[in-house]
Amino acid sequence: MHAVQFVSTLVLVSCHQALAQSCSGFNATNGPNGPTYTSVDGSRIISKGANCPSTKDCEVEYGGYVTAGRTINISDSSYADSVFKTISSAVHLEFTEVDTYPVSNGTMGFQNGASGYVVFTPYTICTTGRLSGCDADELNGEIVQACTPDLSTLGGRISGRIGPVTIVGDDLKWLTCNPANTTQAKNGNASNSCTGTEDETDHTGTASGLGEVSLLLLSGSLLVAFVGF
């Protein structure tokens, strides 16, 4: 009986400590347009590789699914959930948790002799500021940047830009299919490569509609130590 009470007490103390992990204040740095600004996240591959012959231009289809969500560069990730709420209240910005979105379809051309692939780079809405009133002393005064996918346009879908990455003289054997156009990508587990023939790969079929984003980050985001939730 005493053992049960002891365990129950430990659980209650642990829960109380977990709930207490928070920061009560966030002082945002205001820019020309206020406390929030538009930035970009890392690029995601949304096509298979194009390997053009030396005498002929070629093109590659793009589309599929990508995944993204809120990010924050906080030194103690156990506080992230509560800090997101504090920042949201301070700057009136909703931070979207990880989700998967369809990317618009199309084709993109590459010049003869070149190799390359198509990427989608999502836009994000960010804010930067200083934390205060934190339970953890090391967080008091810490400057953090928090971002969320831009869902303000395209009917709630993520906005961003689509463009080519060109590599001269390289054979993209690690990208013989589109990693964004698989069941794995649709389920939120996109990879940074895709090998196999079109018939062998577990394709979802081309995504319809306009959307945009994926787990694969080809280029680092502007944050130094992002923690995604």
Backbone as CSV, one residue per row, in Angstrom:
resi,resn,N_x,N_y,N_z,CA_x,CA_y,CA_z,C_x,C_y,C_z
1,MET,0.833,-1.199,0.000,0.000,0.000,0.000,0.875,1.259,0.000
2,HIS,1.896,1.239,0.905,2.792,2.396,0.954,3.562,2.560,-0.353
3,ALA,3.905,1.418,-0.951,4.624,1.479,-2.225,3.771,2.129,-3.295
4,VAL,2.482,1.781,-3.331,1.556,2.358,-4.306,1.419,3.859,-4.089
5,GLN,1.295,4.265,-2.809,1.176,5.685,-2.508,2.438,6.444,-2.906
6,PHE,3.614,5.798,-2.662,4.886,6.423,-3.012,5.008,6.647,-4.520
7,VAL,4.638,5.596,-5.287,4.675,5.704,-6.749,3.706,6.762,-7.227
8,SER,2.519,6.802,-6.650,1.511,7.798,-7.034,2.022,9.205,-6.766
9,THR,2.702,9.365,-5.615,3.252,10.675,-5.287,4.312,11.099,-6.291
10,LEU,5.175,10.138,-6.684,6.203,10.445,-7.679,5.591,10.858,-9.003
11,VAL,4.532,10.146,-9.407,3.856,10.469,-10.662,3.256,11.855,-10.611
12,LEU,2.619,12.206,-9.483,2.009,13.528,-9.352,3.056,14.630,-9.365
13,VAL,4.190,14.370,-8.686,5.274,15.356,-8.675,5.840,15.541,-10.069
14,SER,6.050,14.424,-10.795,6.582,14.492,-12.153,5.642,15.259,-13.064
15,CYS,4.337,14.978,-12.938,3.343,15.677,-13.765,3.339,17.162,-13.448
16,HIS,3.429,17.482,-12.148,3.436,18.890,-11.756,4.651,19.609,-12.318
17,GLN,5.815,18.927,-12.243,7.026,19.532,-12.784,6.927,19.725,-14.285
18,ALA,6.336,18.737,-14.984,6.194,18.839,-16.436,5.291,19.997,-16.817
19,LEU,4.181,20.144,-16.044,3.247,21.224,-16.335,3.860,22.584,-16.001
20,ALA,4.793,22.585,-15.028,5.378,23.850,-14.594,6.427,24.375,-15.562
21,GLN,6.884,23.545,-16.468,7.925,23.964,-17.396,7.361,24.973,-18.390
22,SER,7.650,26.233,-18.164,7.095,27.257,-19.040,7.883,28.556,-18.921
23,CYS,7.603,29.449,-19.854,8.085,30.823,-19.807,6.851,31.712,-19.960
24,SER,6.729,32.697,-19.107,5.517,33.518,-19.125,5.598,34.705,-20.061
25,GLY,6.818,35.061,-20.487,6.949,36.254,-21.311,7.767,36.047,-22.576
26,PHE,7.417,36.808,-23.618,8.170,36.813,-24.879,8.121,38.220,-25.434
27,ASN,9.277,38.864,-25.538,9.379,40.220,-26.066,9.891,40.147,-27.494
28,ALA,8.993,40.275,-28.473,9.346,40.121,-29.883,10.113,41.330,-30.394
29,THR,11.045,41.071,-31.302,11.768,42.131,-31.991,10.935,42.597,-33.176
30,ASN,10.550,43.845,-33.185,9.707,44.355,-34.263,10.535,44.763,-35.472
31,GLY,10.048,44.350,-36.646,10.656,44.756,-37.898,9.776,45.765,-38.593
32,PRO,10.011,46.006,-39.883,9.206,46.972,-40.642,7.720,46.631,-40.662
33,ASN,7.414,45.328,-40.611,6.011,44.910,-40.678,5.495,44.354,-39.354
34,GLY,6.177,44.687,-38.255,5.718,44.217,-36.962,6.557,43.064,-36.433
35,PRO,5.998,42.265,-35.524,6.783,41.224,-34.852,6.991,39.956,-35.670
36,THR,6.315,39.802,-36.801,6.482,38.602,-37.628,7.029,38.970,-38.999
37,TYR,7.662,37.994,-39.651,8.251,38.225,-40.967,8.265,36.910,-41.739
38,THR,8.384,37.025,-43.058,8.403,35.850,-43.930,9.837,35.382,-44.139
39,SER,10.043,34.071,-44.055,11.350,33.482,-44.297,11.147,32.222,-45.152
40,VAL,12.166,31.374,-45.252,12.043,30.129,-46.004,12.602,28.979,-45.190
41,ASP,12.054,27.804,-45.415,12.565,26.581,-44.815,13.494,25.919,-45.829
42,GLY,14.048,24.765,-45.487,14.928,24.066,-46.414,14.179,23.504,-47.609
43,SER,14.905,23.284,-48.702,14.296,22.772,-49.935,14.063,21.270,-49.861
44,ARG,13.030,20.796,-50.560,12.679,19.385,-50.615,12.661,18.899,-52.060
45,ILE,13.161,17.690,-52.314,13.131,17.131,-53.665,11.718,16.691,-54.007
46,ILE,11.242,17.085,-55.184,9.889,16.707,-55.614,9.891,16.136,-57.039
47,SER,11.015,15.581,-57.474,11.072,14.941,-58.797,12.142,13.868,-58.771
48,LYS,12.156,13.027,-59.789,13.294,12.140,-59.966,14.408,12.935,-60.648
49,GLY,15.570,12.345,-60.782,16.678,13.038,-61.404,16.565,13.072,-62.914
50,ALA,16.970,14.174,-63.489,17.019,14.313,-64.942,18.474,14.201,-65.377
51,ASN,18.757,13.271,-66.265,20.109,13.104,-66.818,20.034,13.318,-68.325
52,CYS,20.272,14.547,-68.750,20.103,14.893,-70.165,21.307,14.444,-70.986
53,PRO,21.082,13.886,-72.170,22.198,13.548,-73.064,22.904,14.818,-73.514
54,SER,24.139,14.677,-73.962,24.948,15.851,-74.321,24.421,16.591,-75.537
55,THR,23.577,15.945,-76.308,23.096,16.571,-77.544,21.621,16.970,-77.497
56,LYS,20.988,16.794,-76.337,19.543,17.014,-76.296,19.097,17.512,-74.927
57,ASP,18.210,18.539,-74.960,17.590,18.980,-73.711,16.605,17.910,-73.241
58,CYS,16.243,17.955,-71.958,15.244,17.010,-71.454,14.417,17.680,-70.371
59,GLU,13.358,17.027,-69.955,12.511,17.578,-68.909,12.104,16.466,-67.945
60,VAL,11.684,16.875,-66.759,11.297,15.918,-65.731,9.989,16.377,-65.098
61,GLU,9.134,15.430,-64.763,7.886,15.745,-64.078,8.152,15.943,-62.586
62,TYR,7.378,16.829,-61.970,7.495,17.012,-60.524,6.114,16.999,-59.873
63,GLY,6.097,16.800,-58.576,4.853,16.742,-57.808,5.030,15.803,-56.633
64,GLY,3.935,15.460,-55.984,3.999,14.533,-54.869,3.573,15.161,-53.566
65,TYR,4.181,14.703,-52.474,3.805,15.141,-51.132,5.040,15.520,-50.327
66,VAL,4.875,16.553,-49.505,5.949,16.999,-48.625,5.382,17.288,-47.234
67,THR,6.235,17.287,-46.225,5.801,17.415,-44.832,6.558,18.526,-44.133
68,ALA,5.870,19.305,-43.299,6.530,20.378,-42.546,5.676,20.754,-41.345
69,GLY,6.256,21.489,-40.432,5.533,21.949,-39.251,6.320,23.029,-38.537
70,ARG,5.844,23.396,-37.373,6.453,24.467,-36.590,7.875,24.091,-36.164
71,THR,8.730,25.090,-36.006,10.113,24.886,-35.580,10.518,25.989,-34.613
72,ILE,11.451,25.661,-33.727,11.949,26.658,-32.773,13.367,26.301,-32.366
73,ASN,14.230,27.286,-32.229,15.624,27.030,-31.820,15.781,27.352,-30.341
74,ILE,15.270,26.455,-29.518,15.302,26.633,-28.069,16.333,25.676,-27.478
75,SER,17.053,26.117,-26.450,18.138,25.312,-25.902,17.644,24.087,-25.142
76,ASP,16.452,24.147,-24.576,15.879,23.009,-23.849,14.561,22.642,-24.513
77,SER,14.580,21.556,-25.296,13.402,21.196,-26.093,12.207,20.779,-25.240
78,SER,12.426,20.434,-23.969,11.305,20.042,-23.113,10.363,21.213,-22.846
79,TYR,10.837,22.426,-23.061,10.007,23.608,-22.863,9.298,24.056,-24.143
80,ALA,9.609,23.434,-25.257,9.163,23.955,-26.557,7.651,24.103,-26.646
81,ASP,6.905,23.100,-26.204,5.455,23.139,-26.352,4.859,24.353,-25.638
82,SER,5.280,24.579,-24.388,4.743,25.707,-23.632,5.245,27.040,-24.176
83,VAL,6.494,27.058,-24.663,7.033,28.302,-25.222,6.293,28.689,-26.496
84,PHE,5.946,27.685,-27.327,5.133,27.984,-28.516,3.844,28.704,-28.111
85,LYS,3.196,28.246,-27.043,1.947,28.862,-26.588,2.187,30.291,-26.115
86,THR,3.279,30.501,-25.391,3.608,31.849,-24.923,3.852,32.793,-26.092
87,ILE,4.638,32.330,-27.065,4.935,33.166,-28.231,3.673,33.424,-29.045
88,SER,2.849,32.399,-29.202,1.606,32.543,-29.963,0.717,33.625,-29.369
89,SER,0.611,33.650,-28.040,-0.214,34.656,-27.376,0.376,36.055,-27.528
90,ALA,1.704,36.131,-27.539,2.364,37.433,-27.598,2.275,38.077,-28.975
91,VAL,2.393,37.273,-30.033,2.449,37.846,-31.385,1.238,37.459,-32.234
92,HIS,0.290,36.729,-31.650,-0.937,36.326,-32.349,-0.637,35.539,-33.629
93,LEU,0.226,34.534,-33.462,0.608,33.670,-34.574,0.350,32.224,-34.176
94,GLU,-0.400,31.504,-34.991,-0.692,30.101,-34.705,0.422,29.226,-35.277
95,PHE,1.003,28.380,-34.443,2.082,27.497,-34.862,1.509,26.119,-35.196
96,THR,1.628,25.734,-36.462,1.026,24.507,-36.970,1.933,23.307,-36.723
97,GLU,1.372,22.244,-36.163,2.144,21.030,-35.953,2.377,20.330,-37.291
98,VAL,3.276,19.346,-37.278,3.693,18.677,-38.513,2.505,18.083,-39.252
99,ASP,2.467,18.314,-40.561,1.428,17.758,-41.419,2.021,17.548,-42.808
100,THR,1.306,16.791,-43.635,1.767,16.495,-44.994,0.827,17.146,-45.999
101,TYR,1.395,17.707,-47.067,0.637,18.488,-48.037,0.991,18.065,-49.462
102,PRO,0.029,18.132,-50.384,0.343,17.862,-51.787,1.038,19.056,-52.432
103,VAL,1.928,18.770,-53.351,2.644,19.805,-54.092,2.059,19.885,-55.496
104,SER,2.018,21.075,-56.064,1.489,21.230,-57.414,2.307,20.438,-58.420
105,ASN,1.652,19.972,-59.481,2.293,19.140,-60.508,2.756,19.986,-61.685
106,GLY,3.743,19.452,-62.406,4.202,20.127,-63.610,5.414,19.431,-64.191
107,THR,6.028,20.071,-65.173,7.282,19.578,-65.751,8.282,20.720,-65.796
108,MET,9.556,20.381,-65.691,10.608,21.395,-65.741,11.729,20.913,-66.650
109,GLY,12.244,21.809,-67.488,13.264,21.453,-68.454,14.679,21.670,-67.947
110,PHE,15.610,20.846,-68.456,17.031,20.972,-68.164,17.796,20.956,-69.491
111,GLN,18.909,21.677,-69.543,19.674,21.792,-70.778,20.471,20.526,-71.063
112,ASN,20.825,20.371,-72.343,21.602,19.202,-72.749,22.914,19.098,-71.966
113,GLY,23.268,17.882,-71.578,24.495,17.639,-70.842,24.399,17.881,-69.347
114,ALA,23.252,18.343,-68.874,23.101,18.652,-67.453,22.283,17.580,-66.737
115,SER,22.490,17.479,-65.455,21.662,16.640,-64.601,21.025,17.547,-63.555
116,GLY,19.926,17.101,-62.984,19.300,17.925,-61.965,17.997,17.344,-61.464
117,TYR,17.350,18.092,-60.623,16.068,17.682,-60.061,15.314,18.938,-59.660
118,VAL,14.056,18.781,-59.282,13.196,19.908,-58.925,12.993,19.907,-57.413
119,VAL,13.026,21.089,-56.815,12.811,21.204,-55.374,11.680,22.179,-55.077
120,PHE,11.064,21.963,-53.931,10.080,22.897,-53.391,10.651,23.502,-52.112
121,THR,10.623,24.829,-52.027,11.115,25.534,-50.854,9.953,26.265,-50.192
122,PRO,9.493,25.794,-49.036,8.324,26.412,-48.408,8.629,27.754,-47.767
123,TYR,7.656,28.646,-47.828,7.732,29.902,-47.095,7.260,29.658,-45.660
124,THR,7.858,30.377,-44.733,7.449,30.289,-43.339,7.184,31.684,-42.786
125,ILE,6.384,31.736,-41.737,6.179,32.978,-40.992,6.906,32.819,-39.662
126,CYS,7.795,33.753,-39.354,8.655,33.620,-38.180,8.553,34.837,-37.274
127,THR,9.020,34.644,-36.051,9.179,35.746,-35.112,10.425,35.484,-34.286
128,THR,11.112,36.541,-33.905,12.310,36.440,-33.078,12.153,37.342,-31.866
129,GLY,12.553,36.836,-30.700,12.425,37.649,-29.498,13.104,37.017,-28.302
130,ARG,12.939,37.665,-27.157,13.607,37.252,-25.925,12.602,36.681,-24.923
131,LEU,12.951,35.528,-24.325,12.089,34.878,-23.334,12.308,35.476,-21.950
132,SER,11.250,35.429,-21.140,11.362,35.890,-19.754,10.372,35.112,-18.888
133,GLY,10.556,35.209,-17.583,9.657,34.526,-16.660,9.687,33.027,-16.803
134,CYS,10.858,32.456,-17.067,10.982,31.010,-17.300,11.303,30.270,-16.004
135,ASP,10.770,29.056,-15.885,11.084,28.209,-14.738,12.557,27.812,-14.749
136,ALA,13.100,27.615,-15.926,14.520,27.259,-16.059,15.337,28.542,-16.224
137,ASP,16.271,28.768,-15.317,17.055,30.011,-15.339,17.800,30.201,-16.654
138,GLU,18.249,29.075,-17.250,19.039,29.210,-18.476,18.217,29.739,-19.652
139,LEU,16.889,29.671,-19.546,16.048,30.170,-20.634,15.715,31.654,-20.487
140,ASN,15.827,32.170,-19.284,15.537,33.586,-19.077,16.513,34.448,-19.866
141,GLY,15.963,35.296,-20.712,16.791,36.159,-21.545,17.255,35.519,-22.828
142,GLU,16.917,34.241,-23.039,17.351,33.568,-24.272,16.598,34.129,-25.478
143,ILE,17.317,34.377,-26.557,16.705,34.860,-27.799,16.374,33.651,-28.677
144,VAL,15.136,33.536,-29.057,14.700,32.393,-29.851,14.005,32.877,-31.121
145,GLN,14.010,32.001,-32.114,13.280,32.229,-33.353,12.314,31.074,-33.521
146,ALA,11.058,31.372,-33.720,10.027,30.356,-33.913,9.346,30.597,-35.254
147,CYS,9.121,29.529,-35.997,8.545,29.642,-37.334,7.435,28.619,-37.527
148,THR,6.556,28.917,-38.471,5.476,28.000,-38.824,5.244,28.087,-40.326
149,PRO,4.835,26.989,-40.968,4.554,27.056,-42.410,3.525,28.140,-42.726
150,ASP,3.719,28.802,-43.853,2.813,29.874,-44.275,1.557,29.263,-44.892
151,LEU,0.460,29.343,-44.156,-0.822,28.807,-44.627,-1.794,29.927,-44.968
152,SER,-1.277,31.138,-45.154,-2.147,32.298,-45.337,-2.724,32.405,-46.739
153,THR,-2.190,31.627,-47.683,-2.677,31.672,-49.063,-3.025,30.274,-49.530
154,LEU,-3.495,30.160,-50.749,-3.795,28.878,-51.386,-4.795,28.050,-50.589
155,GLY,-5.760,28.710,-49.959,-6.810,27.994,-49.273,-6.333,27.168,-48.101
156,GLY,-5.353,27.666,-47.357,-4.856,26.949,-46.194,-3.740,25.984,-46.483
157,ARG,-3.323,25.880,-47.728,-2.193,25.023,-48.066,-0.890,25.807,-47.969
158,ILE,0.195,25.088,-47.848,1.487,25.746,-47.662,1.960,26.396,-48.958
159,SER,2.428,27.618,-48.849,2.944,28.320,-50.022,4.463,28.219,-50.057
160,GLY,5.019,28.376,-51.241,6.464,28.283,-51.411,6.832,28.446,-52.868
161,ARG,8.083,28.163,-53.189,8.530,28.291,-54.579,9.087,26.965,-55.081
162,ILE,8.908,26.730,-56.377,9.383,25.520,-57.038,10.460,25.922,-58.036
163,GLY,11.592,25.219,-58.022,12.672,25.574,-58.930,13.628,24.422,-59.140
164,PRO,14.529,24.550,-60.128,15.466,23.470,-60.457,16.768,23.548,-59.665
165,VAL,17.383,22.406,-59.452,18.764,22.319,-58.973,19.540,21.635,-60.084
166,THR,20.492,22.329,-60.692,21.230,21.798,-61.842,22.622,21.343,-61.424
167,ILE,22.997,20.155,-61.876,24.321,19.590,-61.605,24.923,19.177,-62.939
168,VAL,26.025,19.768,-63.342,26.627,19.480,-64.643,27.473,18.214,-64.556
169,GLY,27.187,17.263,-65.439,28.019,16.083,-65.575,27.839,15.019,-64.514
170,ASP,26.815,15.109,-63.686,26.613,14.104,-62.641,25.497,13.146,-63.048
171,ASP,25.655,11.885,-62.664,24.649,10.871,-62.958,23.877,10.595,-61.667
172,LEU,22.628,10.991,-61.628,21.842,10.917,-60.402,21.255,9.523,-60.198
173,LYS,22.130,8.548,-59.947,21.679,7.168,-59.773,20.897,6.982,-58.479
174,TRP,21.068,7.898,-57.517,20.349,7.815,-56.251,18.953,8.434,-56.343
175,LEU,18.594,8.906,-57.535,17.308,9.586,-57.697,16.640,9.124,-58.989
176,THR,16.462,7.800,-59.126,15.849,7.256,-60.339,14.328,7.270,-60.270
177,CYS,13.785,7.666,-59.131,12.342,7.892,-59.020,12.130,9.106,-58.111
178,ASN,10.896,9.548,-58.001,10.565,10.755,-57.247,10.266,10.410,-55.789
179,PRO,11.111,10.827,-54.832,10.878,10.467,-53.430,9.644,11.117,-52.817
180,ALA,9.122,12.165,-53.457,7.918,12.827,-52.947,6.646,12.184,-53.469
181,ASN,6.789,11.247,-54.422,5.619,10.649,-55.064,5.497,9.167,-54.682
182,THR,5.610,8.889,-53.384,5.507,7.534,-52.877,4.521,7.495,-51.716
183,THR,4.053,6.311,-51.389,3.172,6.158,-50.239,3.878,6.597,-48.967
184,GLN,5.183,6.329,-48.893,5.974,6.740,-47.745,5.930,8.250,-47.569
185,ALA,6.090,9.001,-48.656,6.042,10.465,-48.583,4.650,10.941,-48.194
186,LYS,3.618,10.315,-48.748,2.241,10.712,-48.436,1.938,10.492,-46.966
187,ASN,2.607,9.499,-46.362,2.409,9.207,-44.941,3.334,10.018,-44.033
188,GLY,4.072,10.963,-44.620,4.895,11.849,-43.818,6.297,11.362,-43.546
189,ASN,6.776,10.392,-44.324,8.117,9.836,-44.105,8.961,9.917,-45.374
190,ALA,9.039,11.086,-45.955,9.787,11.262,-47.194,11.263,11.006,-46.986
191,SER,11.930,10.550,-48.033,13.362,10.266,-47.993,14.099,11.269,-48.867
192,ASN,15.426,11.304,-48.734,16.218,12.211,-49.559,16.714,11.540,-50.832
193,SER,16.276,10.299,-51.076,16.648,9.617,-52.301,15.552,8.626,-52.670
194,CYS,15.592,8.149,-53.894,14.593,7.197,-54.353,15.199,6.430,-55.521
195,THR,15.357,5.132,-55.358,15.940,4.317,-56.417,14.971,3.223,-56.833
196,GLY,15.119,2.793,-58.072,14.228,1.780,-58.617,13.545,2.296,-59.858
197,THR,12.928,1.398,-60.597,12.202,1.805,-61.796,10.836,2.337,-61.403
198,GLU,10.170,2.939,-62.358,8.838,3.466,-62.092,7.882,2.360,-61.641
199,ASP,8.038,1.174,-62.224,7.156,0.061,-61.873,7.471,-0.505,-60.493
200,GLU,8.749,-0.481,-60.103,9.162,-1.073,-58.838,8.834,-0.199,-57.637
201,THR,8.791,1.110,-57.850,8.600,2.029,-56.742,7.135,2.084,-56.326
202,ASP,6.923,2.193,-55.019,5.567,2.263,-54.475,5.029,3.672,-54.645
203,HIS,4.490,3.959,-55.821,4.012,5.306,-56.126,2.601,5.538,-55.598
204,THR,2.339,6.781,-55.233,0.991,7.160,-54.836,0.178,7.589,-56.049
205,GLY,0.835,7.888,-57.154,0.174,8.590,-58.240,0.412,10.066,-58.007
206,THR,0.390,10.847,-59.049,0.707,12.265,-58.912,-0.335,12.965,-58.068
207,ALA,0.115,13.802,-57.148,-0.810,14.522,-56.277,-1.565,15.566,-57.076
208,SER,-2.809,15.778,-56.728,-3.601,16.789,-57.408,-3.761,17.999,-56.512
209,GLY,-3.873,19.158,-57.120,-4.086,20.365,-56.352,-2.791,21.079,-56.033
210,LEU,-2.934,22.255,-55.471,-1.774,23.063,-55.107,-1.534,22.940,-53.621
211,GLY,-0.320,22.608,-53.259,0.032,22.570,-51.869,1.523,22.725,-51.804
212,GLU,2.161,22.326,-50.724,3.616,22.304,-50.758,4.297,22.060,-49.420
213,VAL,5.341,21.093,-49.445,6.316,20.811,-48.357,6.793,19.352,-48.109
214,SER,8.048,18.798,-47.318,8.532,17.398,-47.027,9.529,17.295,-45.900
215,LEU,9.765,16.134,-45.430,10.721,15.968,-44.332,12.150,16.187,-44.795
216,LEU,12.402,15.994,-46.083,13.768,16.125,-46.580,14.186,17.586,-46.620
217,LEU,15.269,17.917,-45.959,15.809,19.269,-45.992,17.128,19.233,-46.739
218,LEU,17.115,19.709,-47.986,18.339,19.684,-48.774,19.273,20.816,-48.388
219,SER,18.670,21.926,-47.969,19.513,23.020,-47.513,19.054,23.403,-46.129
220,GLY,19.963,23.771,-45.250,19.599,24.087,-43.869,18.700,25.293,-43.821
221,SER,17.841,25.344,-42.823,16.999,26.507,-42.637,17.852,27.621,-42.075
222,LEU,17.247,28.783,-41.892,18.016,29.911,-41.400,18.323,29.806,-39.920
223,LEU,17.738,28.816,-39.240,17.991,28.669,-37.825,19.204,27.788,-37.576
224,VAL,19.887,28.018,-36.473,21.091,27.259,-36.164,20.742,25.925,-35.549
225,ALA,19.729,25.861,-34.692,19.432,24.611,-33.991,17.939,24.383,-33.913
226,PHE,17.322,24.103,-35.038,15.889,23.927,-35.081,15.480,22.650,-34.358
227,VAL,14.383,22.752,-33.635,13.751,21.563,-33.073,12.328,21.563,-33.586
228,GLY,11.913,20.512,-34.331,10.586,20.481,-34.949,9.606,19.740,-34.084
229,PHE,8.350,20.243,-34.052,7.279,19.578,-33.288,6.006,19.581,-34.090
